[in-house]
Amino acid sequence: MGRPRLFDEDKAVEAACRVFWTKGYEGASTEDLCEATDLRRSSVYNTFKSKAHLFRRALSHYVDTMTDRQIAVLSEDGYDAVERIRRLLAVIVEAEMESRRSGYGSGCFTVNTITGLASKDPLVAEILDKDLKRRLFLLRSVINDGKRAGIINSPMDAQDLAWYFVAVIYGIRVAAQSGADEAELVCIASASTAVLAPRPDSV
C-alpha cells in the first residue's frame, strides 16, 4: 500500500487556482505552484500528473464555485425574476471589486481562459462549455418564470435573453479588467436590465 497523502488536495487545488488566475497558464511556473500549494515538485506531479492536469482541476474548481454562487442568487426565495437578475449582476460587480482589493485584478479566470488556452486544449474547452450550458439553463429558467408572471415582457425569447446576460456578465468583467470603477460597472448592470421590460414606445 502507498503512503497516505499528508496534505489536503482540495486546498492545494484552490491555491493553484489563485496562481493560474493571477498569472495565467503560461505565466505560472512550477516554482509558483509549489510555493502556493506548499508542496514539493514531486508531490505536485505525483498527485496531479502534469501542470495541464492541475490547471484543469483549478479551472473546474473556479467555475463550480462561481456558478454555484450564481445559482444561489438566482434561486433565492422572496424575489421576482427581474430582481434576481439584478441581484446576480450586483454580485458580479462586487466580486470584481473584491478581486481587485484582494490583488487578483487580472480579470475573470473564465474569460481569460476562453480567450487563451481554450482554443488549444479541448479538455479545457469542454469544462467551459459544460459550465456555459449550466449558466444558460439557469438564466433561461429564471427568465421564463418572469415571462409567465408577466414581469418580463421583452419580445426576445428566453434563450436569447439568457445569452444576452451571459454577454453582459462577461462585459462587466472585461470592463473591470480594463479599469472601470464600481460606479461604472453598476451603470452597465443597471442599463442591461432595461431589456427585460422595455417601454411600449421602445419596442
N, C-alpha and C positions, 0 to 999 in steps of 0.2 A: 504493500500500500504506500502511496505517495504521502509525503508530509502535508498536513493541513496548512492552508494559507493563513498567514498571520496578519492579514490586513483586510479591510472592508473594500470589496471590489466595487460596490456601488459608489462609495465615496471617492475611489480612485477615478472612476468614470466621470463623476461630477467635476473633480479637479481638472481632469484632462479637457473637459468641455470648456472650462473657462480659458484654458490656454489656446485651444483651437479657435474659440470665439474671438479672442483678442488678437491673435497673431495669424490666424488662417492656417490651412493645412500645410502649405509650403513653408510658411514662416515659423512654424512650431518645430523646434529641434527636439531630438531625443533627450537632450540635457534639460530642456524646458519641461518636458513631460515628466522626467524623473524627479526634478525638483518639486514640481507641483503636486505630484502624487506621493512623494516621499518614498519612492521605490527605486531599487537598483535597476539598471538596464536589463539584467537577466530576468528579473521579476516581471517587468513590463512586457517583455517579449514572450516569456513563458505563459503568461496569463492571457495576453491579448493578441498574440501571434504576430502582429505587424502594426505599424503605425496606421495603415489604412483601415485595419480592423478596429483599432481603438477609436479612430475618427468616426467610423460608422456607429459604434456604440455611443460615443459622445453626442453625435447628432441625433440619434434616436432618443436619448435622454432629454435633450433640449426640446425637440418637437413634442414629445409626450408631455413634458412639464408645461410648456406654453399652451398647448391645445387643451389639456385638462383644465387649465386656468380659464380659458375661454368658454369651455363647456359649463363650468361652474357659474360664470357670469350670465351666460345666455339661458341657463336653466333655473335661475333664481326665481323663487316664488314672489308674488306681490308686485310684479312689474309687467306692463304690457310689452308687446313685441318691439315697438319703436324705442321705448325706454331701455329695453335690454340691449339693443344695438348701440344706443348712446352710451350706456354704461360700459359696454365692451370697448368702444373707441376710447373712452376715458381711461380704462385700464391700460390700453396700448400706449397712450400718451404718457401715463405715469411710469410705465415700465421703461420707456425710452429715457425719461428723466432720471430714473433710478440707475439705469445702466451708465448714464453719463456721470452721475455722482459717485458711482462705485468704481469708475475707471474703465468700464467696458464700453467705451464710446466709439467702437469700430463698427457700429451698425448691428442689424439683426443677423444672428448666426445663419438663419434660414435663407434670408435674402442674399447674404454673401456667398453661401454655398450654391444657390440657384445660378448665380451669375459667374461662378467659378468652377468648382470641382464636379458639379452635377453632370456637365456635358462630357466629362472624361471617365466617370465611374458609374456604370449602370446600376450598381447596388445602392449608391448614394441617391441616384435619381429615383429609384424605387421607394426609398424611405420618404423622400419629399413628396412623391406622387400620392402615396398612401395617406400621408398627413393632409395634403391638399384636399383630397376627396372627403376625408373626415370633416374638415372645416367647412367645405362647401355644403355637405349634407346638413350639418348643424345650422348654418345660416339659412339655408333653404327652408328648413323645418320651421324656424322662428318666423321667417317672412311669410310663409303660408299661414301660420297661426294669425299673423297680423292682417292678412288679406281676408281670412274668414271672419275675423272680428270687425272688419270694416275700418280699421285704423290705418291700414296701408292701402292706398288706392292708386299706386303707381301703375301705369299701363305696362310696364316691364314685367315679364314673368319672374317667378321666384328664383329660377336658376340664374338668369341674367343679373338680377339684383344681388344674388349671393356672390357671383364673380365680381361685381362692381365693388362690394365691400371688402373682398379679399384684396382687390387692387388698391382700394383706399388705405387699408392697413399697411400694405407694402409701401405705398406712397408716404404715409406718415413716418415709417421707419427710415426710408431713404432721406426724407426731408430732415429728420433728426440727425442723421449721419452727416448731412450737408451743413449742419449748424443752426437749423431753425430752433428758435426758443420755444418755451412751453406755450406762450400765448399764441404763437403762430400755428403750432400743432393743434391746439384746441380749436382754432378757427377752421382749419382743414376738416377736423372731425365734425364740427357743428354744421358746416356748409354741406357736407356729404349726405347728411340725413334728410335734407330737404327733398331729395328724390323719392323718399318713401310716401310722402303725402303732398304732392305738388298742388298748387292752387289751380283752379279750373282754367284761368287765363294763361297759365304757363305750360299746360299740357299740349 
